[in-house]
Amino acid sequence: MNVPQGQLRRAVESRKQFLIQKLLHHGFMMQEQRLLQEFTLSELEREWSSMQAQDNVSL
């Protein structure tokens, strides 16, 4: 698959913003003094998966 680098970067940034909004909407609390914008896409996805797992367990 040949995806232009600029298009890939926009897709990653779009996904990051989507996850940041989801995390904030669901009450994500920071344990560190680190901004969500500084997280990598992988870190954001890990936090979102963790939050969803906690929600499923508490239901």
C-alpha positions in Angstrom: 0.0 0.0 0.0 1.5 3.3 -1.1 0.1 6.1 1.1 1.6 9.6 0.8 3.4 10.6 4.0 1.3 13.8 4.5 -1.9 11.8 4.3 -0.7 9.2 6.8 0.4 12.0 9.2 -3.1 13.6 9.0 -4.7 10.2 9.6 -2.6 9.7 12.7 -3.3 13.2 14.1 -7.0 12.8 13.4 -7.1 9.4 15.3 -5.1 11.0 18.2 -7.6 13.9 18.4 -10.5 11.5 18.3 -9.0 9.4 21.2 -8.2 12.5 23.2 -11.8 13.7 23.0 -13.1 10.2 23.9 -10.7 10.0 26.9 -11.7 13.5 28.1 -15.4 12.9 27.6 -15.2 9.7 29.7 -13.4 11.5 32.6 -9.8 10.4 31.9 -7.6 11.5 34.9 -3.9 12.2 34.4 -1.6 10.5 36.8 1.3 12.5 35.5 1.7 16.2 34.6 1.9 15.2 30.9 -0.5 16.6 28.3 -2.6 14.1 26.3 -1.3 15.9 23.1 2.2 14.6 24.0 1.0 11.0 24.1 1.8 8.8 21.1 -1.0 7.2 19.2 -0.1 3.8 20.8 -0.2 5.3 24.3 -3.6 6.9 23.6 -5.0 3.7 22.2 -3.7 1.8 25.3 -5.3 4.2 27.7 -8.6 4.1 25.7 -8.6 0.2 25.8 -7.8 0.3 29.5 -10.7 2.7 30.2 -13.1 0.6 28.1 -12.0 -2.6 30.0 -12.6 -0.9 33.3 -16.1 0.3 32.2 -17.0 -3.3 31.1 -15.9 -4.7 34.5 -17.8 -2.2 36.5 -21.1 -2.7 34.7 
